[in-house]
């Protein structure tokens, strides 16, 4: 089965006039937001000229742009394929922003793509490889709003004031959550310009979020895509129109969009998964959410303290030895109850590479 790289190779010669913008295009742009565009694209503070994606091949230092991102190898291939394609090469980029503040425990980045028909796709980056970024992402469980959500709302309002025409909002992982939050927290004049909001495997929200008028104004425009075994997209509650996507990988690795399967130009809906596989992510989510808000905060902070103590610098480097060391450190030094230790142990088990299913 094909993935988004195959999609660009197959349909990259067709313009958006020939083949309308779809979910696969939104996922492609969401992935491009993981790159560091600071050396090639004007930042939002400068309000500079848009630059074509094809022209970024000749501007800036390309390798650092790619090396600093998650999903590096996939992003490298995606960047060169899109920049050299007819479909994506003429898309223009602007308003890159990146905020990284360890003291405030926040990580947020965004970039805006301008299509030839005047639509602007505002794209929010998901969690990076840093512990700071992952700590903020996990804090969504017990803190609302987080700093990245507030900055995302500011960014969308700024971009809407700088561009005319319809808006598409999207993001993967935490970026998908930011896309929904920002859309719900802008003026109704901006909300009316939004045509679609794509949330690719991003966490949900506390119940209070759905009661606001801002969310009700944009709810029908949201399309959420989740992987069957990736608990990230199932964290917290979500009332959006949700589709389950077929994946090549298992467990936590299903969060990688390059493992998502396409059927022609569309994301392929999962239809062959056994019930136990569909419910694996829901099971872990339920166990995590069974821990009260205050306790969840202590558990998550204790988890990241343990991660630091054992010398794990990036969560993607987690393996069985690190997981055991983290759990041992957490258990010995934190004074946590049995429930907290069990929940953390199951979460670590689920995050191990190659783990097929939470039992």
Secondary structure, 3 states (H helix, E strand, C coil): CECHHHHHHHHCCCCCCCCCCCHHHHHHHHHHCCCCCCCCCCECCCCCCCEECHHHHHCCCHHHHHHCCCCHHHHHHHHHHHHCCHHHHCCEEEEEEEEEECCCCEEEEEEEEECCCCCEEEEECCCCCEHHHHHHHHHHHCCCCCHHHHHHHHHHHHHHHHCCCCEEEEEECHHHHHHHHHHHCCCHHHHCCEEEEEEECCCCECHHHHCCHHHHHHHHHEEEEEECCCHHHHCCECCCEEEEECECCCHHHHHCHHHECEECCEECECCCCCHHHHCHHHHHHHHHHCCCHHHHHHHHHHHHHHHHHCCCCEHHHCCHHHHHHHHHHHHHHHCCCHHHHHHHHHHHHHHCCCCCCCC
